[in-house]
Amino acid sequence: MYTHYSNTEVKRSQNGRKTVRKVHIQHERGYKSISKYHKRKHVGTVRKTLKSAEIQLIRSGKFIPGLFSNCKTRSKKSKK
């Protein structure tokens, strides 16, 4: 059985924005995170833990639609 898994996806758009999605699993714990950049500046990061069912699906190689749907970053204007 796998004891370590890591995957990173980088999505770049034409207007200077970049989104980095990461999944990291070590032993029986894991997390997912989204980092957003605008014009090479780091805007924000959201990090959430993975549920045990999600970890099992990732290890079996299944696609999970909406895995990052609960990871939303706020814009700098909306921070108080």
Backbone as CSV, one residue per row, in Angstrom:
resi,resn,N_x,N_y,N_z,CA_x,CA_y,CA_z,C_x,C_y,C_z
1,MET,0.841,-1.180,0.000,0.000,0.000,0.000,0.882,1.238,0.000
2,TYR,0.391,2.304,-0.664,1.145,3.537,-0.746,1.216,4.215,0.620
3,THR,2.376,4.751,0.931,2.500,5.508,2.164,2.649,6.998,1.885
4,HIS,2.940,7.367,0.628,3.150,8.767,0.306,2.623,9.038,-1.102
5,TYR,1.850,10.121,-1.262,1.328,10.518,-2.563,1.303,12.035,-2.610
6,SER,1.710,12.608,-3.732,1.693,14.051,-3.899,1.409,14.369,-5.355
7,ASN,0.552,15.375,-5.596,0.230,15.783,-6.945,0.003,17.287,-6.956
8,THR,0.483,17.949,-7.999,0.353,19.398,-8.136,-0.134,19.724,-9.531
9,GLU,-1.117,20.616,-9.614,-1.623,21.097,-10.898,-1.494,22.604,-10.922
10,VAL,-0.892,23.141,-11.987,-0.730,24.583,-12.151,-1.544,25.007,-13.356
11,LYS,-2.439,25.969,-13.142,-3.281,26.479,-14.218,-2.977,27.961,-14.400
12,ARG,-2.546,28.335,-15.586,-2.207,29.728,-15.880,-3.225,30.292,-16.860
13,SER,-3.570,31.555,-16.673,-4.475,32.214,-17.605,-3.748,33.393,-18.245
14,GLN,-4.359,33.980,-19.263,-3.680,35.016,-20.031,-3.594,36.347,-19.301
15,ASN,-4.431,36.581,-18.296,-4.438,37.884,-17.650,-3.525,37.951,-16.428
16,GLY,-2.501,37.114,-16.344,-1.520,37.183,-15.280,-1.906,36.450,-14.013
17,ARG,-2.915,35.621,-14.064,-3.348,34.871,-12.889,-2.834,33.440,-12.970
18,LYS,-2.615,32.856,-11.795,-2.169,31.475,-11.729,-2.856,30.817,-10.542
19,THR,-3.307,29.580,-10.722,-3.925,28.799,-9.663,-3.140,27.505,-9.521
20,VAL,-2.739,27.191,-8.288,-1.986,25.972,-8.003,-2.831,25.107,-7.083
21,ARG,-3.152,23.894,-7.529,-3.911,22.948,-6.720,-2.992,21.806,-6.313
22,LYS,-2.976,21.498,-5.021,-2.093,20.452,-4.512,-2.879,19.440,-3.695
23,VAL,-2.474,18.177,-3.828,-2.985,17.099,-2.985,-1.759,16.390,-2.420
24,HIS,-1.750,16.202,-1.105,-0.607,15.575,-0.448,-1.132,14.557,0.563
25,ILE,-0.703,13.307,0.446,-1.107,12.244,1.365,0.154,11.587,1.901
26,GLN,0.228,11.480,3.213,1.341,10.790,3.854,0.771,9.898,4.945
27,HIS,1.042,8.609,4.821,0.496,7.576,5.702,-1.035,7.606,5.612
28,GLU,-1.752,7.913,6.646,-3.216,7.915,6.609,-3.802,9.316,6.690
29,ARG,-2.981,10.349,6.584,-3.460,11.722,6.648,-3.129,12.439,5.352
30,GLY,-3.963,13.413,5.019,-3.708,14.152,3.800,-4.402,15.497,3.818
31,TYR,-4.001,16.358,2.876,-4.635,17.661,2.758,-4.701,18.055,1.294
32,LYS,-5.574,19.002,1.011,-5.696,19.595,-0.315,-5.563,21.097,-0.137
33,SER,-4.953,21.769,-1.093,-4.785,23.203,-0.965,-4.875,23.864,-2.328
34,ILE,-5.336,25.118,-2.309,-5.391,25.952,-3.501,-4.654,27.245,-3.187
35,SER,-3.698,27.610,-4.031,-2.989,28.882,-3.907,-3.263,29.694,-5.153
36,LYS,-3.551,30.978,-4.970,-3.834,31.855,-6.099,-2.786,32.947,-6.163
37,TYR,-2.391,33.290,-7.398,-1.403,34.320,-7.658,-1.974,35.284,-8.690
38,HIS,-1.598,36.552,-8.577,-1.985,37.563,-9.556,-0.779,38.438,-9.829
39,LYS,-0.334,38.436,-11.064,0.862,39.168,-11.490,2.062,38.824,-10.613
40,ARG,2.297,37.535,-10.428,3.411,36.952,-9.665,3.346,37.205,-8.167
41,LYS,2.263,37.785,-7.690,2.118,38.017,-6.253,1.142,37.009,-5.674
42,HIS,1.475,36.481,-4.521,0.641,35.493,-3.848,-0.576,36.189,-3.255
43,VAL,-1.781,35.775,-3.669,-3.015,36.399,-3.212,-3.549,35.689,-1.977
44,GLY,-3.548,34.365,-1.978,-4.059,33.644,-0.820,-3.975,32.143,-0.999
45,THR,-4.065,31.433,0.119,-4.030,29.973,0.127,-5.105,29.457,1.061
46,VAL,-5.786,28.404,0.626,-6.758,27.706,1.464,-6.305,26.262,1.547
47,ARG,-6.221,25.746,2.777,-5.770,24.373,2.989,-6.799,23.645,3.838
48,LYS,-7.261,22.484,3.346,-8.255,21.678,4.052,-7.755,20.240,4.147
49,THR,-8.206,19.534,5.172,-7.830,18.129,5.315,-8.700,17.268,4.416
50,LEU,-8.134,16.158,3.969,-8.878,15.196,3.162,-9.602,14.214,4.074
51,LYS,-10.800,13.832,3.668,-11.543,12.821,4.408,-11.003,11.444,4.034
52,SER,-11.252,10.471,4.884,-10.707,9.134,4.638,-11.294,8.520,3.363
53,ALA,-12.547,8.820,3.042,-13.137,8.311,1.801,-12.450,8.909,0.579
54,GLU,-12.103,10.208,0.647,-11.392,10.850,-0.460,-9.996,10.272,-0.626
55,ILE,-9.334,9.960,0.482,-7.997,9.374,0.414,-8.046,8.013,-0.264
56,GLN,-9.029,7.203,0.065,-9.161,5.880,-0.547,-9.431,5.979,-2.046
57,LEU,-10.278,6.940,-2.468,-10.556,7.115,-3.894,-9.323,7.598,-4.647
58,ILE,-8.559,8.492,-4.053,-7.343,8.992,-4.702,-6.321,7.871,-4.847
59,ARG,-6.180,7.060,-3.822,-5.214,5.951,-3.893,-5.614,4.902,-4.909
60,SER,-6.914,4.725,-5.122,-7.358,3.749,-6.121,-7.319,4.320,-7.530
61,GLY,-7.008,5.613,-7.675,-6.856,6.223,-8.989,-8.149,6.728,-9.580
62,LYS,-9.163,6.964,-8.774,-10.451,7.438,-9.277,-10.483,8.961,-9.298
63,PHE,-11.244,9.494,-10.242,-11.432,10.937,-10.353,-12.538,11.368,-9.402
64,ILE,-12.319,12.449,-8.665,-13.302,12.959,-7.722,-13.781,14.319,-8.229
65,PRO,-14.975,14.386,-8.818,-15.457,15.690,-9.284,-15.779,16.594,-8.099
66,GLY,-15.350,17.831,-8.176,-15.625,18.798,-7.118,-14.777,18.631,-5.881
67,LEU,-13.598,18.058,-6.000,-12.734,17.850,-4.838,-12.339,19.176,-4.201
68,PHE,-12.073,20.183,-5.014,-11.625,21.478,-4.509,-12.757,22.496,-4.416
69,SER,-14.006,22.067,-4.486,-15.118,23.018,-4.502,-15.301,23.737,-3.176
70,ASN,-14.886,23.149,-2.051,-15.037,23.830,-0.771,-13.796,24.638,-0.390
71,CYS,-12.828,24.734,-1.278,-11.628,25.542,-1.038,-11.745,26.824,-1.858
72,LYS,-12.233,27.864,-1.254,-12.397,29.141,-1.948,-11.532,30.184,-1.270
73,THR,-10.793,30.958,-2.068,-9.974,32.029,-1.522,-10.734,33.337,-1.637
74,ARG,-10.531,34.206,-0.670,-11.152,35.519,-0.703,-10.226,36.487,-1.415
75,SER,-10.790,37.497,-2.030,-9.958,38.518,-2.638,-9.488,39.480,-1.563
76,LYS,-8.455,40.256,-1.860,-7.891,41.161,-0.872,-8.877,42.257,-0.487
77,LYS,-9.775,42.642,-1.389,-10.725,43.709,-1.101,-11.765,43.281,-0.073
78,SER,-12.094,42.000,-0.015,-13.144,41.560,0.888,-12.644,41.233,2.294
79,LYS,-11.323,41.272,2.510,-10.789,41.005,3.850,-11.074,42.185,4.775
80,LYS,-11.320,41.878,6.034,-11.585,42.945,7.007,-10.623,42.857,8.147
